[in-house]
Amino acid sequence: MFEGICEAIHREMDSLEDKYSKGTQLSGQDLEHIDTMAHALKNLKTYEAMCGGGEYDTRSRRSTVRYSREYEPREEYRRY
């Protein structure tokens, strides 16, 4: 799911990696671009997982939900 979009983002990030591996100073604009691409990849993979695509099955989803309920931090330890 969304393989073409993810591949395009990865190609762009590879291009920036090549640019900065040569010692170019990181610009604020490129940093924002990298952050946006990383965020998009994360969101696409999360969406894919929620829809049941990719390497995600109902068994792992149930165990994740159970884990999050059993190990929620106590109110007095939460940080805001």
C-alpha positions in Angstrom: 0.0 0.0 0.0 1.4 3.4 -1.0 4.6 1.8 -2.3 5.1 4.4 -5.0 4.7 7.4 -2.6 7.0 5.8 -0.1 9.6 5.0 -2.8 9.5 8.6 -4.0 10.0 9.9 -0.5 12.9 7.5 0.0 14.5 8.6 -3.2 14.3 12.3 -2.2 15.8 11.5 1.3 18.6 9.5 -0.4 19.3 12.5 -2.6 19.6 14.7 0.5 21.7 12.1 2.2 24.2 12.2 -0.7 24.2 16.0 -0.6 25.0 16.1 3.2 27.4 13.2 3.2 29.7 15.4 1.1 30.0 17.9 4.0 27.3 20.4 2.9 26.0 22.4 5.8 22.3 21.5 6.6 19.9 24.3 5.8 16.8 25.1 7.7 14.7 24.6 4.6 16.1 21.1 4.0 15.7 20.2 7.6 12.0 21.1 7.4 11.7 19.1 4.2 13.3 16.1 5.9 11.0 16.4 8.8 8.0 16.6 6.6 9.0 13.5 4.6 9.8 11.5 7.7 6.4 12.5 9.2 4.7 11.5 6.0 6.4 8.1 5.9 5.5 7.4 9.5 1.8 8.4 8.9 1.6 6.2 5.8 3.0 3.2 7.6 0.7 3.8 10.6 -2.3 4.0 8.2 -1.2 0.9 6.5 -0.9 -1.0 9.8 -4.3 0.3 11.0 -5.9 -1.0 7.8 -4.4 -4.4 8.1 -1.9 -4.1 5.3 1.8 -4.9 5.3 3.4 -6.8 8.2 0.6 -6.2 10.7 -1.9 -8.8 11.8 -4.8 -8.8 14.3 -2.8 -10.9 16.8 -0.1 -8.2 17.2 -2.7 -5.5 17.3 -4.5 -7.2 20.2 -1.3 -7.7 22.2 -0.4 -4.1 21.7 -3.7 -2.9 23.0 -3.5 -5.3 26.0 0.1 -4.1 26.7 -0.9 -0.4 26.6 -3.8 -1.0 29.0 -1.7 -3.0 31.5 1.2 -0.7 31.7 -0.2 2.8 31.6 1.7 5.1 34.0 0.1 6.0 37.2 -1.4 9.5 37.4 1.2 10.8 39.8 4.0 9.8 37.4 2.7 11.3 34.2 4.6 14.3 32.8 2.9 17.1 30.9 
